[in-house]
């Protein structure tokens, strides 16, 4: 689990990748649709998508020549659990 969290938070440390997550929060999108909102070269953008996929935040499916991406909620659920636990620890420390 710690390695998963490391990859998760590392993936979110970049503004481009956070932007992709924000786009995908509205629903699945093709790589072309996602890339259209960014001014970086496509190969660079594809490396960002790979980081998101490797972290478990995003998954993609290819149908013909079109690759569609969507958020993978499992990694978000795991991170949310960790953050909730940390919040509980911090709140108890503040009380005490």
DSSP file (Angstrom, degrees, kcal/mol; ACC not computed):
  #  RESIDUE AA STRUCTURE BP1 BP2  ACC     N-H-->O    O-->H-N    N-H-->O    O-->H-N    TCO  KAPPA ALPHA  PHI   PSI    X-CA   Y-CA   Z-CA
    1    1 A X     >        0   0    0      0, 0.0     4,-2.5     0, 0.0     5,-0.2   0.000 360.0 360.0 360.0 -42.3    0.0    0.0    0.0
    2    2 A X  H  >  +     0   0    0      1,-0.2     4,-2.6     2,-0.2     5,-0.2   0.914 360.0  49.7 -57.3 -41.5    2.7    2.6    0.7
    3    3 A X  H  > S+     0   0    0      2,-0.2     4,-2.5     1,-0.2    -1,-0.2   0.894 109.6  51.9 -63.4 -38.1    4.1    2.2   -2.8
    4    4 A X  H  > S+     0   0    0      2,-0.2     4,-2.4     1,-0.2    -1,-0.2   0.922 111.2  46.8 -62.1 -43.7    0.6    2.7   -4.2
    5    5 A X  H  X S+     0   0    0     -4,-2.5     4,-2.8     2,-0.2     5,-0.3   0.889 110.1  53.7 -66.1 -38.5    0.2    5.8   -2.2
    6    6 A X  H  X S+     0   0    0     -4,-2.6     4,-2.3    -5,-0.2    -2,-0.2   0.939 112.1  43.9 -60.3 -46.8    3.6    7.1   -3.3
    7    7 A X  H  X S+     0   0    0     -4,-2.5     4,-2.4     2,-0.2    -2,-0.2   0.895 113.5  52.9 -64.3 -39.9    2.7    6.6   -7.0
    8    8 A X  H  X S+     0   0    0     -4,-2.4     4,-1.6     2,-0.2    -2,-0.2   0.960 115.0  38.1 -59.7 -54.8   -0.7    8.1   -6.4
    9    9 A X  H  < S+     0   0    0     -4,-2.8     4,-0.5     1,-0.2    -1,-0.2   0.844 114.8  54.7 -71.0 -32.7    0.5   11.3   -4.8
   10   10 A X  H >< S+     0   0    0     -4,-2.3     3,-1.1    -5,-0.3     4,-0.2   0.916 107.2  51.2 -64.0 -42.0    3.5   11.5   -7.1
   11   11 A X  H >< S+     0   0    0     -4,-2.4     3,-0.9     1,-0.3    -2,-0.2   0.876 110.3  49.3 -62.1 -37.0    1.2   11.4  -10.1
   12   12 A X  T 3< S+     0   0    0     -4,-1.6    -1,-0.3     1,-0.2    -2,-0.2   0.502  88.9  84.1 -81.6  -3.4   -0.9   14.2   -8.7
   13   13 A X  T <  S+     0   0    0     -3,-1.1     2,-0.4    -4,-0.5    -1,-0.2   0.594  78.7  77.8 -75.3  -8.5    2.1   16.4   -8.0
   14   14 A X  S <> S-     0   0    0     -3,-0.9     4,-2.2    -4,-0.2     5,-0.2  -0.867  73.8-143.1-107.6 134.2    2.0   17.6  -11.6
   15   15 A X  H  > S+     0   0    0     -2,-0.4     4,-2.2     1,-0.2     5,-0.1   0.854 100.7  54.4 -63.4 -36.8   -0.5   20.3  -12.8
   16   16 A X  H  > S+     0   0    0      2,-0.2     4,-2.0     1,-0.2    -1,-0.2   0.938 110.4  46.1 -63.0 -45.3   -1.0   18.7  -16.2
   17   17 A X  H  > S+     0   0    0      1,-0.2     4,-2.2     2,-0.2    -2,-0.2   0.882 111.0  51.9 -67.4 -37.2   -1.9   15.4  -14.7
   18   18 A X  H  X S+     0   0    0     -4,-2.2     4,-2.4     1,-0.2    -1,-0.2   0.894 108.1  53.5 -63.6 -37.4   -4.2   17.0  -12.2
   19   19 A X  H  X S+     0   0    0     -4,-2.2     4,-2.2     2,-0.2    -2,-0.2   0.894 107.2  50.4 -62.3 -40.1   -5.9   18.8  -15.1
   20   20 A X  H  X S+     0   0    0     -4,-2.0     4,-2.8     2,-0.2    -2,-0.2   0.924 110.1  50.1 -63.4 -43.9   -6.4   15.4  -16.8
   21   21 A X  H  X S+     0   0    0     -4,-2.2     4,-1.5     1,-0.2    -2,-0.2   0.909 109.4  51.6 -60.9 -41.8   -8.0   14.0  -13.7
   22   22 A X  H  < S+     0   0    0     -4,-2.4     4,-0.5     2,-0.2    -1,-0.2   0.907 111.6  47.3 -62.1 -41.1  -10.3   17.1  -13.5
   23   23 A X  H >< S+     0   0    0     -4,-2.2     3,-1.4     1,-0.2    -2,-0.2   0.936 112.4  48.8 -63.2 -46.1  -11.3   16.5  -17.1
   24   24 A X  H >< S+     0   0    0     -4,-2.8     3,-1.4     1,-0.3    47,-0.4   0.701  94.9  73.1 -71.3 -18.5  -11.9   12.8  -16.5
   25   25 A X  T 3< S+     0   0    0     -4,-1.5    -1,-0.3     1,-0.3    -2,-0.2   0.759  95.1  54.6 -64.0 -22.4  -14.0   13.5  -13.4
   26   26 A X  T <  S-     0   0    0     -3,-1.4    -1,-0.3    -4,-0.5     2,-0.2   0.535 129.6 -73.3 -86.3  -8.1  -16.6   14.7  -15.8
   27   27 A X    <   -     0   0    0     -3,-1.4    -1,-0.3    -4,-0.2    42,-0.1  -0.649  69.5 -37.4 136.5 168.4  -16.5   11.3  -17.7
   28   28 A X        -     0   0    0     -2,-0.2     2,-0.3    -3,-0.1    42,-0.2  -0.163  56.4-177.0 -57.7 151.9  -14.4    9.3  -20.0
   29   29 A X  E     -A   69   0A   0     40,-2.0    40,-3.4     4,-0.0     2,-0.1  -0.991  26.2-109.9-150.0 152.4  -12.6   11.1  -22.8
   30   30 A X  E  >  -A   68   0A   0     -2,-0.3     4,-2.4    38,-0.3    38,-0.2  -0.386  34.7-110.8 -76.6 162.0  -10.4   10.2  -25.8
   31   31 A X  H  > S+     0   0    0     36,-2.1     4,-3.0     1,-0.2     5,-0.2   0.904 120.7  54.1 -58.7 -41.2   -6.7   11.0  -25.7
   32   32 A X  H  > S+     0   0    0     35,-0.2     4,-1.7     1,-0.2    -1,-0.2   0.908 108.7  48.0 -61.0 -42.3   -7.3   13.6  -28.4
   33   33 A X  H  4 S+     0   0    0      2,-0.2     4,-0.5     1,-0.2    -1,-0.2   0.912 114.6  45.9 -64.7 -42.2  -10.0   15.3  -26.3
   34   34 A X  H >< S+     0   0    0     -4,-2.4     3,-1.0     1,-0.2    -2,-0.2   0.915 112.9  49.4 -66.3 -43.3   -7.7   15.3  -23.3
   35   35 A X  H >< S+     0   0    0     -4,-3.0     3,-2.3     1,-0.2    -1,-0.2   0.808  95.6  72.8 -67.5 -30.2   -4.7   16.6  -25.2
   36   36 A X  T 3< S+     0   0    0     -4,-1.7    -1,-0.2     1,-0.3    -2,-0.2   0.761  93.1  55.8 -58.0 -26.0   -6.7   19.4  -26.8
   37   37 A X  T <  S+     0   0    0     -3,-1.0     2,-0.3    -4,-0.5    -1,-0.3   0.361 101.8  69.2 -88.9   5.7   -6.8   21.3  -23.5
   38   38 A X    <   -     0   0    0     -3,-2.3     7,-0.0     2,-0.1   -22,-0.0  -0.931  66.5-147.9-128.5 149.5   -3.0   21.3  -23.1
   39   39 A X        +     0   0    0     -2,-0.3     2,-0.2     2,-0.0     3,-0.1   0.304  65.7 104.9 -98.6   8.8   -0.3   23.1  -25.1
   40   40 A X  S    S-     0   0    0     -5,-0.2    -2,-0.1     1,-0.1     5,-0.0  -0.497  82.0 -87.6 -89.2 160.9    2.4   20.4  -24.7
   41   41 A X     >  -     0   0    0     -2,-0.2     4,-2.4     1,-0.1     3,-0.3  -0.289  37.6-115.2 -64.4 150.0    3.5   18.1  -27.5
   42   42 A X  H  > S+     0   0    0      1,-0.2     4,-2.7     2,-0.2     5,-0.2   0.892 113.9  53.6 -57.7 -44.4    1.5   14.8  -27.8
   43   43 A X  H  > S+     0   0    0      1,-0.2     4,-1.4     2,-0.2    -1,-0.2   0.895 111.2  47.0 -60.1 -36.9    4.5   12.6  -26.9
   44   44 A X  H  > S+     0   0    0     -3,-0.3     4,-1.5     2,-0.2    -1,-0.2   0.914 111.9  50.4 -66.7 -42.7    5.0   14.5  -23.7
   45   45 A X  H  X S+     0   0    0     -4,-2.4     4,-2.1     1,-0.2    -2,-0.2   0.892 106.2  55.8 -61.6 -40.0    1.3   14.4  -23.0
   46   46 A X  H  X S+     0   0    0     -4,-2.7     4,-2.2     1,-0.2    -1,-0.2   0.848 102.9  55.4 -63.3 -33.8    1.3   10.6  -23.5
   47   47 A X  H  X S+     0   0    0     -4,-1.4     4,-2.0     2,-0.2    -1,-0.2   0.886 106.1  51.9 -65.3 -37.4    4.1   10.3  -20.9
   48   48 A X  H  X S+     0   0    0     -4,-1.5     4,-2.1     2,-0.2    -2,-0.2   0.922 108.9  50.0 -63.4 -42.7    1.8   12.1  -18.4
   49   49 A X  H  X S+     0   0    0     -4,-2.1     4,-2.5     1,-0.2    -2,-0.2   0.894 107.9  54.0 -62.4 -38.7   -1.0    9.6  -19.3
   50   50 A X  H  X S+     0   0    0     -4,-2.2     4,-3.1     2,-0.2    -1,-0.2   0.908 106.9  51.0 -62.6 -41.4    1.4    6.7  -18.7
   51   51 A X  H  X S+     0   0    0     -4,-2.0     4,-1.8     1,-0.2     6,-0.2   0.925 111.0  48.9 -60.5 -43.9    2.2    8.1  -15.2
   52   52 A X  H  X>S+     0   0    0     -4,-2.1     5,-1.5     2,-0.2     6,-1.4   0.895 113.9  45.8 -63.9 -39.8   -1.5    8.3  -14.4
   53   53 A X  H ><5S+     0   0    0     -4,-2.5     3,-1.1     4,-0.2    -2,-0.2   0.925 111.6  51.1 -68.3 -44.2   -2.1    4.8  -15.7
   54   54 A X  H 3<5S+     0   0    0     -4,-3.1    -1,-0.2     1,-0.3    -2,-0.2   0.810 108.3  53.1 -63.4 -29.4    1.0    3.4  -13.8
   55   55 A X  H 3<5S-     0   0    0     -4,-1.8    -1,-0.3    -5,-0.2    -2,-0.2   0.619 114.4-118.1 -80.1 -12.8   -0.3    5.0  -10.6
   56   56 A X  T <<5S+     0   0    0     -3,-1.1    19,-0.6    -4,-0.5    20,-0.2   0.462  86.3 111.7  89.1   1.2   -3.7    3.4  -11.0
   57   57 A X  S   <S+     0   0    0     -5,-1.5    15,-2.8    -6,-0.2     2,-0.4   0.835  79.5  29.3 -75.2 -32.2   -5.5    6.7  -11.3
   58   58 A X  E     -B   71   0A   0     -6,-1.4     2,-0.3    13,-0.3    -2,-0.3  -0.948  61.1-168.8-130.9 145.9   -6.5    6.2  -14.9
   59   59 A X  E     -B   70   0A   0     11,-2.6    11,-2.3    -2,-0.4     2,-0.3  -0.955  11.4-158.7-128.1 154.8   -7.2    3.3  -17.1
   60   60 A X  E     -B   69   0A   0     -2,-0.3     2,-0.4     9,-0.2     9,-0.2  -0.947   7.4-158.8-134.9 155.8   -7.6    3.3  -20.9
   61   61 A X  E     -B   68   0A   0      7,-2.4     7,-2.9    -2,-0.3     2,-0.5  -0.990  12.1-145.0-131.8 139.6   -9.1    1.1  -23.5
   62   62 A X  E     +B   67   0A   0     -2,-0.4     2,-0.5     5,-0.2     5,-0.2  -0.918  16.1 178.2-110.3 128.3   -8.3    1.1  -27.2
   63   63 A X  E >   -B   66   0A   0      3,-2.9     3,-1.9    -2,-0.5     2,-0.4  -0.951  69.3 -44.9-127.5 109.7  -10.9    0.5  -29.8
   64   64 A X  T 3  S-     0   0    0     -2,-0.5    -2,-0.0     1,-0.3     0, 0.0  -0.571 123.7 -24.7  67.3-124.0   -9.5    0.7  -33.3
   65   65 A X  T 3  S+     0   0    0     -2,-0.4     2,-0.5    -3,-0.1    -1,-0.3   0.357 119.9  94.7-100.3   4.1   -7.3    3.7  -33.4
   66   66 A X  E <   - B   0  63A   0     -3,-1.9    -3,-2.9   -35,-0.0     2,-0.5  -0.861  55.5-162.2-106.5 124.8   -9.1    5.5  -30.6
   67   67 A X  E     - B   0  62A   0     -2,-0.5   -36,-2.1    -5,-0.2     2,-0.4  -0.917   9.0-164.5-104.4 124.4   -7.9    5.3  -27.0
   68   68 A X  E     -AB  30  61A   0     -7,-2.9    -7,-2.4    -2,-0.5     2,-0.3  -0.911   3.8-158.0-111.8 135.1  -10.4    6.3  -24.4
   69   69 A X  E     +AB  29  60A   0    -40,-3.4   -40,-2.0    -2,-0.4     2,-0.3  -0.790  13.3 172.0-111.5 152.3   -9.4    7.1  -20.8
   70   70 A X  E     - B   0  59A   0    -11,-2.3   -11,-2.6    -2,-0.3     2,-0.2  -0.981  38.5 -92.2-151.8 159.7  -11.4    7.1  -17.6
   71   71 A X  E     - B   0  58A   0    -47,-0.4     2,-0.7    -2,-0.3   -13,-0.3  -0.476  29.0-140.1 -70.9 141.2  -10.7    7.4  -13.9
   72   72 A X    >>  -     0   0    0    -15,-2.8     3,-0.9    -2,-0.2     4,-0.8  -0.909  12.2-160.2-100.9 106.5  -10.1    4.2  -11.9
   73   73 A X  H 3> S+     0   0    0     -2,-0.7     4,-2.4     1,-0.2     5,-0.2   0.691  76.5  76.8 -66.1 -19.0  -12.0    4.8   -8.7
   74   74 A X  H 3> S+     0   0    0      1,-0.2     4,-2.2     2,-0.2    -1,-0.2   0.907  95.9  46.3 -60.8 -42.3  -10.1    2.1   -6.7
   75   75 A X  H <> S+     0   0    0     -3,-0.9     4,-2.3   -19,-0.6    -1,-0.2   0.878 112.2  51.6 -68.9 -34.7   -7.0    4.1   -6.3
   76   76 A X  H  X S+     0   0    0     -4,-0.8     4,-2.4     2,-0.2    -2,-0.2   0.890 109.0  50.8 -65.7 -38.7   -9.1    7.2   -5.2
   77   77 A X  H  X S+     0   0    0     -4,-2.4     4,-2.0     2,-0.2    -2,-0.2   0.913 110.5  49.1 -65.2 -42.6  -10.9    5.1   -2.7
   78   78 A X  H  X S+     0   0    0     -4,-2.2     4,-1.9     1,-0.2    -2,-0.2   0.923 113.7  45.6 -63.2 -44.5   -7.6    3.8   -1.2
   79   79 A X  H  X S+     0   0    0     -4,-2.3     4,-2.8     1,-0.2    -1,-0.2   0.887 110.0  54.6 -67.0 -38.3   -6.1    7.3   -1.0
   80   80 A X  H  X S+     0   0    0     -4,-2.4     4,-2.4     1,-0.2    -1,-0.2   0.893 107.2  51.2 -62.3 -39.0   -9.4    8.7    0.5
   81   81 A X  H  X S+     0   0    0     -4,-2.0     4,-2.1     2,-0.2    -1,-0.2   0.913 111.1  47.6 -62.8 -43.2   -9.1    6.0    3.3
   82   82 A X  H  X S+     0   0    0     -4,-1.9     4,-2.4     2,-0.2    -2,-0.2   0.921 112.6  48.8 -64.3 -44.3   -5.6    7.0    4.0
   83   83 A X  H  X S+     0   0    0     -4,-2.8     4,-2.5     2,-0.2    -2,-0.2   0.886 109.9  51.7 -64.1 -38.8   -6.4   10.7    4.1
   84   84 A X  H  X S+     0   0    0     -4,-2.4     4,-2.1     2,-0.2    -1,-0.2   0.906 110.1  49.4 -63.6 -41.1   -9.4   10.0    6.4
   85   85 A X  H  X S+     0   0    0     -4,-2.1     4,-2.1     2,-0.2    -2,-0.2   0.917 111.4  49.1 -63.7 -43.5   -7.2    8.1    8.8
   86   86 A X  H  X S+     0   0    0     -4,-2.4     4,-2.7     1,-0.2    -2,-0.2   0.896 109.1  52.5 -63.3 -40.7   -4.6   10.9    8.8
   87   87 A X  H  X S+     0   0    0     -4,-2.5     4,-2.7     1,-0.2    -1,-0.2   0.913 108.4  50.8 -61.7 -41.8   -7.3   13.5    9.5
   88   88 A X  H  X S+     0   0    0     -4,-2.1     4,-2.2     2,-0.2    -1,-0.2   0.912 110.8  48.9 -62.1 -42.6   -8.5   11.5   12.4
   89   89 A X  H  X S+     0   0    0     -4,-2.1     4,-2.1     1,-0.2    -2,-0.2   0.928 113.0  47.3 -62.1 -46.0   -4.9   11.3   13.8
   90   90 A X  H  X S+     0   0    0     -4,-2.7     4,-2.1     1,-0.2    -2,-0.2   0.890 111.3  50.7 -65.0 -40.2   -4.4   15.1   13.4
   91   91 A X  H  X S+     0   0    0     -4,-2.7     4,-1.6     2,-0.2    -1,-0.2   0.898 110.9  48.7 -65.5 -40.4   -7.8   15.9   15.0
   92   92 A X  H  X S+     0   0    0     -4,-2.2     4,-1.5     1,-0.2    -1,-0.2   0.892 111.0  50.6 -65.7 -38.5   -7.0   13.7   18.0
   93   93 A X  H  < S+     0   0    0     -4,-2.1    -2,-0.2     1,-0.2    -1,-0.2   0.871 109.0  51.8 -65.8 -36.3   -3.6   15.3   18.3
   94   94 A X  H  < S+     0   0    0     -4,-2.1    -1,-0.2     1,-0.2    -2,-0.2   0.825 110.5  49.1 -70.0 -31.2   -5.2   18.8   18.2
   95   95 A X  H  <        0   0    0     -4,-1.6    -1,-0.2     1,-0.2    -2,-0.2   0.819 360.0 360.0 -73.5 -30.9   -7.6   17.8   21.0
   96   96 A X     <        0   0    0     -4,-1.5    -1,-0.2    -5,-0.1    -2,-0.2   0.454 360.0 360.0-102.1 360.0   -5.0   16.4   23.2
